[in-house]
Amino acid sequence: MSHSLHHQFLRFAAVGASGTAVQYITLWTGVQVFGIGAAAAASGIGYVLGSVVNYVLNYFFTFKSDKGHGEAAARYFSLLAVGWCINTGLMWLLVHHQGWHVWLAQLVATGIGLVWNFAGSRWWAFKPAGTAK
C-alpha cells in the first residue's frame, strides 16, 4: 500500500469509527428494546444513520473532494446502499440462520463493509475527475 493510500485508509477507518459507533449504539438499543429478533433491522437502521455522519467527514477530511455534493452524495450513497445490503444480509444470515452471537456477526459484517466502502469511495465515489487511480 502506497504511503498516500495507507494514510487515506487510516483516515477513512478513523472517520468510520464515528459511523460505526452510531451503528453499534443503534444495534445495542434495538436488541435491548425489541430482542434478538431485531438484530438485522437495528443494524441496518444504524448503518443508514452512521453513513450520513461518514459522508460529511469523508467528503471534507478523508478525500478532500472537489466534486459537487450532488454527484458525490449520489455516488457515495449508491455505494453504501450495496454496503447496507451486505451488512444487513450478513447479519440476517449469521445471527438468524447460523446462530452466531450478534456482536461477532456485526464485527465480521463491519470488516467486510470497511473494505467495500473504502475501495468504492476512493476509486469511484470521491475519485477526482481526470485521475487514472
N, C-alpha and C positions, 0 to 999 in steps of 0.2 A: 504494500500500500504506500503510495507516494506521501511525502510529508504533508502536502496540502490536503489530500484525500483523508489522511489519518486525522488531521486536526478538524476537518469538516465533520468527519464521522463522530469524533468526540463531542463537538458542539451539538450535533444532531442528537446524540444519546443524552446529553445533559438537558437539552430542551425537552426531549421525550420523557424524561423523568417527571416533569411537571404534568404532562398529559397523562402519564401512567398513574401518577398519584390520584388525579381526578377519577380515572377509570377504576382503580382499586378501591377507592372510598365508595364509589357508586356500587361496585360489586359487593363489598362488605355490607353496605346498608341494605341492598336488595335481598341478600341471603339472610340477614338478621331479621328483616321485617317479613319477608314472604317465604323463607325457607329455601332449601337446596334446589327445589324445582324452578326457582327464579334465576339460577346462576347464569345461564346463557343470555337471557334477556337483560339482566342487570349489567353484565359485562358489555353487551352490545350498546346499551344506553351510555354507559361510562366511556366507551370508545368514542362515541359521537361527541360527547362533551369535551373529552380530552383533545380531540382533533382540532377543535376551534382554538383552544389555547396554543396548541402546537403550530397551527398555521401562522398565527401572528408572530410567534417567536422565530420560527424557521424563515419566514419571509424577510424579516429585518436582521436577525442575528446570524443564523447559520449560513444562509445562502446569499444574503445581501442582494436580493433580487432586484433587477431593473425592469421586470415585467410589470404591466399594469395588473391591478388586483383582479380585474375580470378574468383575464387569461390565467394568471397564476392560481387563483382560487378554484376556477373550473377544473384545471388540471389536477391540482392537489386533492380536491375533494372527490374527483373521479378515481384517482389512485387510492384514496382512503376508503372509498366505497368497496373496492375489491378487498382491501385490508380488513374492513369490517366483516365481510363475508368469511374471510379466512379465520379471523378471531372468533366470531360467533359460531361458525361451523365447527371449529376445533373444540370450543367449549361444550357445545351440544354433544358432539361425538365422544369426547374424552370423559366428561362428567356424567352425562345422562345415559350413555350407551356402554362405556367401558368401565365406569365406576371409579374413575380417578378422583383423587382429592381435588377440590375446587382450586386451591392455590397452586398446586403442582401443574394442573391443566392450564391455569392462567399464565404461569411463568413460561411454559412451552409456547403458548399462543403469542405471548408478548415477544419472545425471542424471534420467532418466525416473522412476526409483524415488523419488528425493528429492521430486519434485513430487507424485507419487501418495501417498506416505506422509505428507507434511506435510498435504496437503489432507484426507485421511481422518482423520488424528489430530486435527487442530484441529476439524473440523466434524462428527466422528462419535465416534471412539473416546474422546477425552478431553473432549468438549464438556460443559460444566457443565449440570446439569439446569435446565430452565426458561429457557434462553437462546435467543434467536432467531438468533444469529450462527452 
